[in-house]
Amino acid sequence: MDERRLLLTDDLWATVEAQLAGLKSKRGAPPDLPDRDFVEAVLYLARTGLPWRDLPQRFGHWAAVYMRFRRWLTRGIWAGLLKQLSGTALARVKVLFVDSTVIRAHAHAAGARKKAVARRLRGSAGVAAVSPARSTPPSATRRRRPRWS
């Protein structure tokens, strides 16, 4: 993966890292993936709309990134990070998540054909008066029963 495609600049990461220091716990073993690469992986997924399993190998195994994302979510680290970010950094995050690749349109907005629905045709009195009858009289369609003697 091209390093130029990453979103976190050094200035923005310094801001995020300072906020994360107060939110994260020091307990446990350090993760294999540094925090910067982990946040970059989450931003990459949000930007591209890829499933977790399609995460590039540069970010490590997708399941490890997913579990870490879930842990941060349940511990409130993501919510706390968004609350503590300053105006400039928060504006950058909002611009990222309102990208057009994230917004999905309904199939009808893309010009897809609607499903055919059987509609009941209603005749009008004017058309019925002008057009000839379309069915045969009931007496002509009745079958005669054979007489058995």
Summary of the structure (lengths in Angstrom):
residues: 149
radius of gyration: 32.6
end to end distance: 94.1
largest distance: 107.1
contacts: 265
relative contact order: 0.10
helix: 56%
strand: 0%
